[in-house]
Structure formats: structure tokens, C-alpha cells
Amino acid sequence: MAMTLRLTEDQTARLREAAAREGLSMQAAAVKAVEEYVDRRAARRAALLAQILDEDAGVLKRLADA
């Protein structure tokens, strides 16, 4: 799916520099950044859910048995 990404001049320059350092196109660098962001958010969500399940295991068991 095509989309338009509007960046400030500074953001564009920073993206161009980062892409050049990694030998990527600006498009590939932007896609990589989005993928990393989504992966980090999913990992954070999974970690928080695991923490809740661990910390509240007793309460959740009592609720399930009720």
C-alpha cells in the first residue's frame, strides 16, 4: 500500500543521513524504522501482559474458580 510520509526538513535530512550510513534508501530506512517500532511495542505489550499474569496469578485463579 502506498502512503505519503510528511517530514520536516530536519527529519528528512536526518533520515537521509541515517539511510546513507546504513547503505539503505530512505524508503528502506523508513520501513525498517516502522518495523522496529511495531516490534518494540509488541514486545513491550507482551512483557507487560506477562508481568500482570505473574503478579496477579492468585487473583486471576480465584476469579476463574468463582
N, CA, C and O atoms as a printed pandas DataFrame, in Angstrom:
     atom_number atom_name residue_name chain_id  residue_number  x_coord  y_coord  z_coord
0              1         N          MET        A               1    0.842   -1.167    0.000
1              2        CA          MET        A               1    0.000    0.000    0.000
2              3         C          MET        A               1    0.890    1.234    0.000
3              4         O          MET        A               1    1.846    1.316    0.771
4              5         N          ALA        A               2    0.592    2.148   -0.823
5              6        CA          ALA        A               2    1.345    3.395   -0.894
6              7         C          ALA        A               2    0.821    4.369    0.149
7              8         O          ALA        A               2   -0.369    4.396    0.461
8              9         N          MET        A               3    1.735    5.162    0.678
9             10        CA          MET        A               3    1.327    6.218    1.595
10            11         C          MET        A               3    2.313    7.367    1.472
11            12         O          MET        A               3    3.431    7.194    0.985
12            13         N          THR        A               4    1.897    8.516    1.909
13            14        CA          THR        A               4    2.755    9.687    1.893
14            15         C          THR        A               4    3.215    9.956    3.313
15            16         O          THR        A               4    2.404    9.983    4.239
16            17         N          LEU        A               5    4.491   10.152    3.484
17            18        CA          LEU        A               5    5.057   10.466    4.788
18            19         C          LEU        A               5    5.575   11.890    4.722
19            20         O          LEU        A               5    6.488   12.193    3.954
20            21         N          ARG        A               6    4.998   12.750    5.519
21            22        CA          ARG        A               6    5.418   14.149    5.519
22            23         C          ARG        A               6    6.388   14.377    6.679
23            24         O          ARG        A               6    6.049   14.170    7.844
24            25         N          LEU        A               7    7.580   14.801    6.337
25            26        CA          LEU        A               7    8.620   15.063    7.323
26            27         C          LEU        A               7    9.060   16.513    7.237
27            28         O          LEU        A               7    8.945   17.156    6.193
28            29         N          THR        A               8    9.562   17.009    8.348
29            30        CA          THR        A               8   10.158   18.347    8.307
30            31         C          THR        A               8   11.486   18.252    7.549
31            32         O          THR        A               8   11.979   17.159    7.270
32            33         N          GLU        A               9   12.045   19.400    7.226
33            34        CA          GLU        A               9   13.341   19.397    6.546
34            35         C          GLU        A               9   14.398   18.723    7.412
35            36         O          GLU        A               9   15.235   17.974    6.908
36            37         N          ASP        A              10   14.361   18.992    8.719
37            38        CA          ASP        A              10   15.335   18.389    9.628
38            39         C          ASP        A              10   15.150   16.869    9.679
39            40         O          ASP        A              10   16.128   16.125    9.623
40            41         N          GLN        A              11   13.916   16.412    9.785
41            42        CA          GLN        A              11   13.661   14.967    9.819
42            43         C          GLN        A              11   14.113   14.303    8.526
43            44         O          GLN        A              11   14.679   13.210    8.548
44            45         N          THR        A              12   13.864   14.962    7.407
45            46        CA          THR        A              12   14.286   14.424    6.118
46            47         C          THR        A              12   15.803   14.315    6.053
47            48         O          THR        A              12   16.337   13.305    5.595
48            49         N          ALA        A              13   16.489   15.343    6.505
49            50        CA          ALA        A              13   17.960   15.324    6.492
50            51         C          ALA        A              13   18.488   14.216    7.393
51            52         O          ALA        A              13   19.428   13.511    7.026
52            53         N          ARG        A              14   17.891   14.062    8.561
53            54        CA          ARG        A              14   18.333   13.016    9.483
54            55         C          ARG        A              14   18.068   11.629    8.913
55            56         O          ARG        A              14   18.898   10.730    9.050
56            57         N          LEU        A              15   16.919   11.453    8.278
57            58        CA          LEU        A              15   16.608   10.170    7.650
58            59         C          LEU        A              15   17.582    9.896    6.508
59            60         O          LEU        A              15   18.076    8.777    6.370
60            61         N          ARG        A              16   17.859   10.901    5.697
61            62        CA          ARG        A              16   18.788   10.741    4.576
62            63         C          ARG        A              16   20.170   10.334    5.086
63            64         O          ARG        A              16   20.801    9.438    4.525
64            65         N          GLU        A              17   20.641   10.989    6.147
65            66        CA          GLU        A              17   21.956   10.676    6.713
66            67         C          GLU        A              17   21.984    9.264    7.302
67            68         O          GLU        A              17   22.941    8.519    7.086
68            69         N          ALA        A              18   20.941    8.898    8.041
69            70        CA          ALA        A              18   20.887    7.555    8.640
70            71         C          ALA        A              18   20.840    6.490    7.557
71            72         O          ALA        A              18   21.517    5.467    7.662
72            73         N          ALA        A              19   20.057    6.718    6.528
73            74        CA          ALA        A              19   19.949    5.760    5.430
74            75         C          ALA        A              19   21.298    5.609    4.726
75            76         O          ALA        A              19   21.716    4.497    4.403
76            77         N          ALA        A              20   21.967    6.722    4.494
77            78        CA          ALA        A              20   23.264    6.671    3.817
78            79         C          ALA        A              20   24.289    5.898    4.651
79            80         O          ALA        A              20   25.065    5.108    4.113
80            81         N          ARG        A              21   24.286    6.131    5.969
81            82        CA          ARG        A              21   25.227    5.411    6.841
82            83         C          ARG        A              21   25.015    3.907    6.769
83            84         O          ARG        A              21   25.975    3.140    6.849
84            85         N          GLU        A              22   23.752    3.474    6.617
85            86        CA          GLU        A              22   23.431    2.049    6.583
86            87         C          GLU        A              22   23.403    1.482    5.170
87            88         O          GLU        A              22   23.174    0.287    4.982
88            89         N          GLY        A              23   23.633    2.330    4.185
89            90        CA          GLY        A              23   23.616    1.871    2.806
90            91         C          GLY        A              23   22.222    1.506    2.330
91            92         O          GLY        A              23   22.041    0.599    1.517
92            93         N          LEU        A              24   21.239    2.230    2.854
93            94        CA          LEU        A              24   19.843    1.967    2.501
94            95         C          LEU        A              24   19.252    3.165    1.767
95            96         O          LEU        A              24   19.776    4.277    1.832
96            97         N          SER        A              25   18.162    2.912    1.076
97            98        CA          SER        A              25   17.390    4.027    0.536
98            99         C          SER        A              25   16.614    4.651    1.695
99           100         O          SER        A              25   16.449    4.029    2.745
100          101         N          MET        A              26   16.150    5.861    1.504
101          102        CA          MET        A              26   15.331    6.488    2.541
102          103         C          MET        A              26   14.072    5.673    2.780
103          104         O          MET        A              26   13.627    5.538    3.920
104          105         N          GLN        A              27   13.496    5.130    1.722
105          106        CA          GLN        A              27   12.306    4.280    1.829
106          107         C          GLN        A              27   12.596    3.068    2.715
107          108         O          GLN        A              27   11.836    2.766    3.635
108          109         N          ALA        A              28   13.701    2.377    2.430
109          110        CA          ALA        A              28   14.046    1.179    3.201
110          111         C          ALA        A              28   14.320    1.534    4.659
111          112         O          ALA        A              28   13.936    0.787    5.559
112          113         N          ALA        A              29   14.978    2.661    4.899
113          114        CA          ALA        A              29   15.260    3.084    6.271
114          115         C          ALA        A              29   13.969    3.403    7.016
115          116         O          ALA        A              29   13.830    3.062    8.190
116          117         N          ALA        A              30   13.029    4.053    6.344
117          118        CA          ALA        A              30   11.746    4.379    6.977
118          119         C          ALA        A              30   10.959    3.111    7.281
119          120         O          ALA        A              30   10.376    2.990    8.358
120          121         N          VAL        A              31   10.935    2.169    6.351
121          122        CA          VAL        A              31   10.236    0.904    6.571
122          123         C          VAL        A              31   10.872    0.152    7.738
123          124         O          VAL        A              31   10.171   -0.398    8.587
124          125         N          LYS        A              32   12.189    0.132    7.773
125          126        CA          LYS        A              32   12.910   -0.538    8.862
126          127         C          LYS        A              32   12.555    0.105   10.206
127          128         O          LYS        A              32   12.339   -0.601   11.191
128          129         N          ALA        A              33   12.495    1.419   10.249
129          130        CA          ALA        A              33   12.159    2.134   11.483
130          131         C          ALA        A              33   10.745    1.792   11.942
131          132         O          ALA        A              33   10.507    1.588   13.133
132          133         N          VAL        A              34    9.817    1.730   11.005
133          134        CA          VAL        A              34    8.434    1.383   11.355
134          135         C          VAL        A              34    8.365   -0.049   11.888
135          136         O          VAL        A              34    7.698   -0.309   12.889
136          137         N          GLU        A              35    9.044   -0.962   11.230
137          138        CA          GLU        A              35    9.044   -2.361   11.675
138          139         C          GLU        A              35    9.639   -2.491   13.074
139          140         O          GLU        A              35    9.103   -3.214   13.914
140          141         N          GLU        A              36   10.747   -1.792   13.326
141          142        CA          GLU        A              36   11.377   -1.840   14.647
142          143         C          GLU        A              36   10.456   -1.253   15.705
143          144         O          GLU        A              36   10.374   -1.784   16.813
144          145         N          TYR        A              37    9.763   -0.170   15.383
145          146        CA          TYR        A              37    8.824    0.462   16.310
146          147         C          TYR        A              37    7.689   -0.503   16.661
147          148         O          TYR        A              37    7.361   -0.688   17.833
148          149         N          VAL        A              38    7.104   -1.106   15.648
149          150        CA          VAL        A              38    5.992   -2.037   15.871
150          151         C          VAL        A              38    6.457   -3.248   16.676
151          152         O          VAL        A              38    5.752   -3.700   17.578
152          153         N          ASP        A              39    7.633   -3.773   16.356
153          154        CA          ASP        A              39    8.172   -4.920   17.098
154          155         C          ASP        A              39    8.422   -4.568   18.564
155          156         O          ASP        A              39    8.112   -5.359   19.454
156          157         N          ARG        A              40    8.987   -3.371   18.819
157          158        CA          ARG        A              40    9.235   -2.947   20.206
158          159         C          ARG        A              40    7.936   -2.811   20.978
159          160         O          ARG        A              40    7.852   -3.212   22.139
160          161         N          ARG        A              41    6.922   -2.245   20.332
161          162        CA          ARG        A              41    5.617   -2.078   21.001
162          163         C          ARG        A              41    4.995   -3.427   21.312
163          164         O          ARG        A              41    4.438   -3.616   22.393
164          165         N          ALA        A              42    5.082   -4.364   20.385
165          166        CA          ALA        A              42    4.514   -5.700   20.612
166          167         C          ALA        A              42    5.260   -6.414   21.730
167          168         O          ALA        A              42    4.642   -7.077   22.564
168          169         N          ALA        A              43    6.576   -6.284   21.754
169          170        CA          ALA        A              43    7.372   -6.920   22.809
170          171         C          ALA        A              43    7.055   -6.297   24.156
171          172         O          ALA        A              43    6.947   -7.005   25.158
172          173         N          ARG        A              44    6.906   -4.991   24.190
173          174        CA          ARG        A              44    6.564   -4.297   25.446
174          175         C          ARG        A              44    5.196   -4.743   25.937
175          176         O          ARG        A              44    5.015   -4.992   27.129
176          177         N          ARG        A              45    4.235   -4.846   25.034
177          178        CA          ARG        A              45    2.888   -5.293   25.396
178          179         C          ARG        A              45    2.934   -6.705   25.957
179          180         O          ARG        A              45    2.311   -6.986   26.981
180          181         N          ALA        A              46    3.662   -7.595   25.298
181          182        CA          ALA        A              46    3.770   -8.975   25.757
182          183         C          ALA        A              46    4.422   -9.039   27.132
183          184         O          ALA        A              46    3.994   -9.814   27.987
184          185         N          ALA        A              47    5.455   -8.227   27.348
185          186        CA          ALA        A              47    6.138   -8.210   28.641
186          187         C          ALA        A              47    5.214   -7.705   29.739
187          188         O          ALA        A              47    5.198   -8.256   30.840
188          189         N          LEU        A              48    4.449   -6.668   29.449
189          190        CA          LEU        A              48    3.516   -6.142   30.447
190          191         C          LEU        A              48    2.418   -7.152   30.772
191          192         O          LEU        A              48    2.058   -7.323   31.937
192          193         N          LEU        A              49    1.888   -7.818   29.754
193          194        CA          LEU        A              49    0.863   -8.832   30.000
194          195         C          LEU        A              49    1.418   -9.985   30.824
195          196         O          LEU        A              49    0.745  -10.488   31.723
196          197         N          ALA        A              50    2.631  -10.401   30.523
197          198        CA          ALA        A              50    3.259  -11.474   31.291
198          199         C          ALA        A              50    3.467  -11.042   32.736
199          200         O          ALA        A              50    3.268  -11.837   33.654
200          201         N          GLN        A              51    3.858   -9.808   32.942
201          202        CA          GLN        A              51    4.056   -9.285   34.291
202          203         C          GLN        A              51    2.734   -9.266   35.056
203          204         O          GLN        A              51    2.685   -9.660   36.221
204          205         N          ILE        A              52    1.677   -8.815   34.412
205          206        CA          ILE        A              52    0.361   -8.784   35.047
206          207         C          ILE        A              52   -0.076  -10.192   35.408
207          208         O          ILE        A              52   -0.541  -10.431   36.522
208          209         N          LEU        A              53    0.065  -11.123   34.482
209          210        CA          LEU        A              53   -0.327  -12.509   34.751
210          211         C          LEU        A              53    0.479  -13.094   35.901
211          212         O          LEU        A              53   -0.059  -13.835   36.723
212          213         N          ASP        A              54    1.759  -12.767   35.964
213          214        CA          ASP        A              54    2.615  -13.274   37.034
214          215         C          ASP        A              54    2.241  -12.655   38.378
215          216         O          ASP        A              54    2.061  -13.366   39.367
216          217         N          GLU        A              55    2.124  -11.329   38.408
217          218        CA          GLU        A              55    1.846  -10.637   39.662
218          219         C          GLU        A              55    0.448  -10.907   40.186
219          220         O          GLU        A              55    0.236  -10.921   41.399
220          221         N          ASP        A              56   -0.500  -11.119   39.301
221          222        CA          ASP        A              56   -1.892  -11.285   39.711
222          223         C          ASP        A              56   -2.391  -12.713   39.531
223          224         O          ASP        A              56   -3.597  -12.945   39.449
224          225         N          ALA        A              57   -1.477  -13.661   39.471
225          226        CA          ALA        A              57   -1.864  -15.054   39.241
226          227         C          ALA        A              57   -2.868  -15.540   40.274
227          228         O          ALA        A              57   -3.840  -16.209   39.921
228          229         N          GLY        A              58   -2.653  -15.217   41.529
229          230        CA          GLY        A              58   -3.561  -15.655   42.584
230          231         C          GLY        A              58   -4.947  -15.085   42.422
231          232         O          GLY        A              58   -5.938  -15.806   42.542
232          233         N          VAL        A              59   -5.026  -13.802   42.152
233          234        CA          VAL        A              59   -6.326  -13.145   41.958
234          235         C          VAL        A              59   -7.033  -13.727   40.741
235          236         O          VAL        A              59   -8.226  -14.025   40.792
236          237         N          LEU        A              60   -6.294  -13.886   39.646
237          238        CA          LEU        A              60   -6.906  -14.436   38.433
238          239         C          LEU        A              60   -7.400  -15.845   38.636
239          240         O          LEU        A              60   -8.438  -16.216   38.088
240          241         N          LYS        A              61   -6.679  -16.652   39.418
241          242        CA          LYS        A              61   -7.116  -18.024   39.697
242          243         C          LYS        A              61   -8.387  -18.002   40.515
243          244         O          LYS        A              61   -9.316  -18.759   40.233
244          245         N          ARG        A              62   -8.449  -17.144   41.527
245          246        CA          ARG        A              62   -9.659  -17.065   42.351
246          247         C          ARG        A              62  -10.849  -16.611   41.522
247          248         O          ARG        A              62  -11.959  -17.108   41.711
248          249         N          LEU        A              63  -10.635  -15.677   40.611
249          250        CA          LEU        A              63  -11.722  -15.210   39.743
250          251         C          LEU        A              63  -12.193  -16.338   38.808
251          252         O          LEU        A              63  -13.388  -16.493   38.560
252          253         N          ALA        A              64  -11.245  -17.106   38.305
253          254        CA          ALA        A              64  -11.585  -18.198   37.393
254          255         C          ALA        A              64  -12.358  -19.299   38.130
255          256         O          ALA        A              64  -13.217  -19.957   37.544
256          257         N          ASP        A              65  -12.052  -19.493   39.405
257          258        CA          ASP        A              65  -12.712  -20.542   40.195
258          259         C          ASP        A              65  -14.066  -20.095   40.737
259          260         O          ASP        A              65  -14.857  -20.922   41.190
260          261         N          ALA        A              66  -14.333  -18.801   40.694
261          262        CA          ALA        A              66  -15.581  -18.283   41.271
262          263         C          ALA        A              66  -16.792  -18.603   40.434
263          264         O          ALA        A              66  -17.908  -18.232   40.796
